[in-house]
Amino acid sequence: MADALVPAGTWIRLEIPGQPAIVGFTYADPQAGFSAQGWKVEGTSLDQSSRVIVRLPMPGVPWRPLNPNEIAALGLESPPSWVAEFYGPQPPPGSPWGVWREHPKLKGRFLPDHPDDLQVFVHDGGPRTSPNPAEAVWVSVTGVNGEVFRGRVLNQPHNLRSVRQGSEITFVVADGAEFPVMVTDKYLRERGAWVIHPCRKCGHSELFDAPSDLMRAVFPNVPAGAQMSMFSAFCPLCGGVQVVQSKAGPDGGETAPAAPPPKRPWWKFW
Ligand SMILES: [Zn+2]
């Protein structure tokens, strides 16, 4: 296999032309990206005198997963303890790295030579909660869950306080916006309870603030916990008007009762 997607959390063998084969375990390095770490193959064993780290994917380089017998014969730990120790939470073992490249919401947005990298609007919040306008930065995608994506910010924003080079962010593709937009976990938790009518000027259909934070900024005198069925906000991209409407019924009853929070929320990736 050369051009198939390499699975995360897997022992693979890489055949780099003109070099000894490498056996390595695949993992996500939060700083450097998707990688494999292991050793050079020497006959039927591994040269464990020095570690080898390669960044993936390596276009055109044939690779294959090791089978369980090979993993046992080489005495390899799976997963190796260094993965969690040094690189933190990982994608589910065996999940193909790069599935987002063909995602209908993202396809066509990636750089040809950097197939995980695209531009995303990042921000400190909308115009009501932050004086800093959104900025477009390059982001390397590292995960996807439905239509919510995760990635690492590649360049330093000019004026933002909450996002910097290397930040892990979550983003969605919004109607009316030139680039996908950053969202927070809090925003995603609250988003389902509201209908955000597209901006009347540009059609943008997301907010840069969690509705509860936005309401607190726009209506500071409304008592905490008061229900609001509809309010308007300024579009964070063009300054137009967005109308935000609660999905709760006019009698105040929830049309869709909130489910108890699952142990691992659905918007967490791994
Ligand atoms: Zn707008």
Residues whose N, C-alpha, C, O or C-beta is under 5 A from the ligand:
A	BS01	ZN	C199 K201 C202 G203 H204 C235 L237 C238 G239 G240
